[in-house]
């Protein structure tokens, strides 16, 4: 750790710079952690440079000394060579010409690879300060480990026979080994483009090229999949990966590395099912079959924990019918959402329907850098029926599955698409309804992820986001049964905007997640505009906390609308925390009594996060406990701030809980210290919950003694008994 003697820095002003000097010039920094004791001082921008000059994010400062070698005999200086400014060009150029060209036409990524004129060497030139970005793109953080794994893959190295195609997911380590193989073999073995027949640099190689140069040759002997050459054995996918074969593999691997990191998975834990590596390329008929709805893709999707779409820089992925079909089937499956990842301008960008341990501000800033303008052009105008396939029969079968035709090899649907007079054909009109249903679902998935950017980007709106009406797109989706509206701490979120979003909650929706925590410009008018489907909704998750204009009365009005068939309820109605540590507006006992009064008896799990005014006694929480449905299985109550808490309330709360509970979590912050005699009384009542499996309770006082005192128990067995 690099810290000053006193353990912290106190710095004032707008901009700061830290320069670390290491005794060992070859010292590598693996991780940088920045902790701010004062949340308001969290930097809005952080630039990290590993060069002698600071990063200039917008500058074009390539230099003849900023390079590393990618292929060819080691120790060769680029000053001894001549280069081709573009692959397979004829004109030869000096090193100075290469640098000048990079500065004149700066690559968006901040780095580029260049062939020597003899095509035996490849060097990477990078902008000053971006060596780490460039190095990680080509080699990753553990190149030695990846190379060692790569050398184990040969045509005679079949390690595991796995008949279940859905269990042939590649670990991230194995994907990194593929990258290492490309780096070590592409130039040396003179791989050529399957499309143009020209020599390839490592960052040119796509799956079409890799399949021809590596996968098919090394798997031919055993007629196995590429995955079966590794010793890791059967791997159930963490993520099913939908992508286009024409994307650069190095981009693909970087996307997976970033995606895994955001999900908190290391390279051995993250497992991605990729068709090129999972299917046996010499026996595709066996893995794919004739029914797209029962092929290896669908089998893998069914067992995967999530689905990730890798979007290439030109968004060609949306024009591939296999990809569109996979995404549409995701909408109909257990997966409620799709992670979208793309490598753009040297960085990886991710859109997902969840946060990754980041605050609202950090998440909003991260998502604003997503290349929406590029992706939305095709993603929000996708037409599944016009998607392309490498084999015509695949498209025929997909169209027939989509339109629910009995004979999957019947080409009539495809012929109709090519007929200029198709609009008047009754069969085409029938097919079009299915196509439109699929297209609306595909567009809706992306449109939902554009909401925050539409509200926060100047010149954009929900009605016109890069030329598309996001509200109309989502409203037209007939397939969606799960709706997530997550817009945290966005000042542009106003009552009219929320009213528009609330109108998207239709009778089709069975699972609804609304998260508008910290939207300070919303008032009770927004709460009144929420209309919940009374009969169809079974899961409701509403995070309405920390909004300074949501009153106690507004909360009461909202909970009176709870649908009668709910089985799962999450509710956050905390008051707004002000800069002095106090909470406003008021939260009184009557809002807890209202929640209890309107809880549907069908509920199986409840999670509540609240605050209570210091003047309130324990009657509200006790009434809530008594009102819980008698068949409830899981209950969680987090009282973030309550100065009126007394330990004597706990026994009464416990005595009122349903005997059916299998999981219980209680959290209280503020008020008096929970004395041992009160804990014992509480324990006596908790022991009556004989079905309880998961249990935790934590009470922290208000710190009047000069420090906070906490009582915490994580098991019933740990409770003191009299």
Protein Blocks (a to p, Z undefined) as FASTA:
>chain_A
ZZdfkopacdedjbdcdddddfblkbccfbdcdddfblklpcfbdcddfbfbdcdfkbcc
ddfklccdfbdcehiafklpccdfbghiabdcdfklmmmmmmmmgcfklpacdddfklpa
ccddddehilmmmmmmmnommlmlmmmmmmmpcfklcfbdcfblklmcccfklmmmmmmm
mmmmmmmnopacfklopacdfklpcfklmmmmmmmmmmmmnopafklmpmnbpaddfbdc
dddfkbcfklmmmmmmmmmmmnopafklpccddfklmpcfklmmlmnomblklmmklmmm
mmpmbdcddddfklmmmmpmklmmmmmmmmmmmblbdcddddeehiacdddfbdehiafk
lmmmmmmmpcfklmmmmmmmccfklpccfblklmmmmmmmmnopablmlcklmmmmmpmk
lmmpmklmmmmmmmmmmmmmmmmmmmmmmmmmmmmpghiafklgghiafklmmmmpmkbm
bdcdddehifklcfklmmmmmmmpcfklmbdcddfehiakbcfklmmmpccdfklpmbdc
ddfehiakbcfklmmmmmmmpcfkbcbdcddfbdcddfkopacddddfklmmmmmmmmcf
kbmbdcddddddfkbcfklmmmmmmmpcfkbfbdcdddfbafkbcfklmmmmmmmpcfkb
cbdcdddeedjdddfklmmmmmmmmmmmmmbmbdcdddddehlnopacddddfbfklpcc
ZZ
